[in-house]
């Protein structure tokens, strides 16, 4: 059974420079650790949870965990995906699993994320998609 993990994005809504992330297992979330992060610090009183991204259960080429909302760079995969560039990982609710949208806006589905590199996330690094 795979471990279930989430990345929580905290910040002041609309202010990108305030965003920070923390990673929690499902057991830690059940025990309330995700809310303790901002409740226990007077310096974070204006912060709130802005997003909860699930771990895909997969890792990229460099061994980094891949979460929903991550910006990935797909590189040469037998030339099939050469030139695809950067895109965002998302969940497909139609039993498709994890996916990304390619540079043409078409859905690409695959279960081998070994040929991608996580370069950021859509909250703190949205400019990477430009």
C-alpha positions as CSV (number, residue, x, y, z in Angstrom):
1,X,0.0,0.0,0.0
2,X,1.4,3.4,-1.0
3,X,1.8,6.2,1.5
4,X,-0.7,9.0,1.2
5,X,0.9,12.4,1.5
6,X,-0.3,16.0,0.9
7,X,1.4,19.3,0.3
8,X,-0.4,22.2,2.0
9,X,0.1,25.7,0.6
10,X,-0.2,28.4,3.1
11,X,-0.3,32.1,2.4
12,X,-2.2,35.3,2.4
13,X,-4.6,35.0,-0.6
14,X,-3.5,36.9,-3.6
15,X,0.0,37.7,-2.3
16,X,2.4,35.2,-4.0
17,X,5.4,36.3,-1.9
18,X,3.7,35.0,1.2
19,X,3.2,31.4,0.0
20,X,5.0,28.6,1.8
21,X,4.5,24.8,1.7
22,X,4.5,22.0,4.2
23,X,4.2,18.3,3.6
24,X,2.1,16.0,5.7
25,X,1.2,12.3,5.8
26,X,-2.5,11.4,6.1
27,X,-1.9,10.3,9.7
28,X,-0.5,13.8,10.5
29,X,-3.5,15.5,8.9
30,X,-5.8,13.3,11.0
31,X,-4.0,14.5,14.1
32,X,-4.4,18.1,13.2
33,X,-0.8,19.0,12.4
34,X,-1.8,20.9,9.3
35,X,-3.7,23.5,11.2
36,X,-1.2,23.7,14.1
37,X,1.3,25.1,11.6
38,X,-0.5,28.5,11.4
39,X,-2.4,28.4,14.7
40,X,0.6,28.1,16.9
41,X,2.5,31.1,15.5
42,X,1.3,34.7,16.0
43,X,3.5,35.7,13.0
44,X,1.2,33.6,10.8
45,X,-2.1,34.9,12.1
46,X,-3.2,36.3,8.7
47,X,-2.2,33.1,6.8
48,X,-4.7,30.4,5.7
49,X,-4.6,27.2,3.9
50,X,-4.8,28.0,0.2
51,X,-4.4,24.6,-1.4
52,X,-4.1,20.9,-0.6
53,X,-2.2,18.9,-3.3
54,X,-2.1,15.1,-3.2
55,X,1.1,13.2,-3.9
56,X,0.8,11.2,-7.1
57,X,2.7,8.3,-5.6
58,X,5.4,8.9,-8.3
59,X,8.8,10.5,-8.4
60,X,10.5,12.4,-11.2
61,X,13.9,11.7,-12.8
62,X,15.8,13.3,-9.9
63,X,13.9,11.3,-7.3
64,X,11.7,14.2,-6.2
65,X,8.1,13.4,-5.2
66,X,5.5,14.7,-7.8
67,X,2.5,16.5,-6.4
68,X,-0.7,17.8,-8.0
69,X,0.0,21.3,-9.1
70,X,3.7,20.7,-9.8
71,X,5.2,22.3,-12.8
72,X,7.2,19.6,-14.7
73,X,9.5,19.7,-17.6
74,X,9.2,16.7,-20.0
75,X,12.4,15.9,-21.9
76,X,13.2,13.6,-24.7
77,X,11.4,10.3,-24.2
78,X,12.4,8.4,-27.3
79,X,11.6,11.7,-29.2
80,X,7.9,11.1,-28.6
81,X,7.7,14.0,-26.2
82,X,10.7,16.1,-27.4
83,X,9.9,19.7,-27.3
84,X,6.8,19.3,-25.1
85,X,8.3,21.7,-22.6
86,X,6.7,22.7,-19.3
87,X,3.3,21.8,-18.0
88,X,1.3,21.2,-14.8
89,X,0.4,17.9,-13.2
90,X,-3.3,17.5,-12.5
91,X,-5.8,14.8,-11.5
92,X,-8.3,13.5,-14.1
93,X,-11.6,12.6,-12.5
94,X,-12.7,10.3,-15.3
95,X,-10.6,7.4,-14.0
96,X,-7.7,8.5,-16.1
97,X,-5.2,9.0,-13.2
98,X,-2.6,11.6,-13.2
99,X,-2.1,13.7,-16.3
100,X,-0.6,16.8,-17.8
101,X,-1.7,19.0,-20.7
102,X,0.8,19.3,-23.5
103,X,1.8,22.6,-25.2
104,X,-1.1,22.2,-27.7
105,X,-3.7,21.9,-24.9
106,X,-4.2,18.2,-25.6
107,X,-4.4,15.7,-22.7
108,X,-1.5,13.3,-22.4
109,X,-1.8,10.4,-20.0
110,X,1.0,8.3,-18.8
111,X,2.1,6.4,-15.8
112,X,5.8,6.7,-16.1
113,X,7.0,10.0,-14.7
114,X,10.6,8.9,-14.8
115,X,11.4,11.2,-17.7
116,X,10.2,14.4,-16.1
117,X,11.9,16.9,-13.8
118,X,9.9,18.8,-11.2
119,X,10.9,22.4,-11.6
120,X,8.4,24.2,-9.3
121,X,4.7,24.5,-8.5
122,X,1.8,26.6,-9.8
123,X,1.6,28.7,-6.6
124,X,5.1,29.9,-6.2
125,X,6.5,29.5,-9.7
126,X,3.7,30.2,-12.2
127,X,6.1,32.4,-14.2
128,X,7.9,29.1,-15.2
129,X,5.1,28.4,-17.6
130,X,5.6,31.6,-19.6
